[in-house]
Amino acid sequence: MTMNAETEQAYNFHHVTEWIFDLDNTLYPRHADLMSQIDVKMTNFVARLTELDFDPARKLQKELYHEFGTTLNGLMHRYDVDPHEYLKDVHDIDYSKLEPNPFLGDLIMMLPGRKHIFTNGDVRHAENTLEALGIDGMFDEMFDIVAAGFQPKPAREPYNKFLSTFDINPAEAVMFEDMPRNLEVPKALGMATVLITPQAGGTYVAENWESEVGDAAHIDFSGDDINKILAGIVTELTM
């Protein structure tokens, strides 16, 4: 297999027995824009907490997100919020915006070894998302922000805890992510890395820094369609 046209590097997945997937904007395309609902919910939560108007609350929310990895982590550090109350509030959204993707489920089931979800969201949000996509029940393990002790990616600690919790050898693992900075630690730990990029022409809520790649040394493979990527991997593994 090859990376996108900009990098033209080959990568082999025959050694992989642990398939680790981020959730949001990875298992569904970014232009589905589920995050726009969560984004507004987060800003409203910050506005109620701080008694700020919407615009300054949004500015604060984005600053916390950038500095602490998640808005929740920042709110816990600065305002001692109840994380469970926050997660319940911001994930009260309409999941019908997601289109079912049964083909993705078929591809995931064809991958040899264990399949994991590793998300900065919570289990309830992951379960609702997977159900809406029609791929629930296809993952062996789920590691969420609660299991991580509310320490989010890209910090190193949640990756270490994830690997130890499920006894994963990083040399046999690959991680799929939509945020380049969240792949730096997996690569340093010895995992293969796959970056899911936004599809051209789609509209969505995102911060510019979320897509900053840097020198790309921590990215082994990239593409904008997880169905095509996994179909290529499955074909490669059966050749």
URTA-V149579 format. One record per helix or strand. SS is the DSSP state (@ for helix, = for strand). FROM is the first residue (numbers start at 1). TO is the last residue. Records with the same first field share a line. If there is no record, write none. Layout:
BEGIN
SS: FROM-TO, FROM-TO
END
This chain:
BEGIN
=: 2-2, 10-10, 18-21, 114-118, 141-143, 173-177, 192-196, 221-223
@: 30-32, 34-50, 54-68, 71-79, 83-90, 95-97, 102-110, 123-133, 156-165, 170-172, 180-189, 208-211, 226-237
END
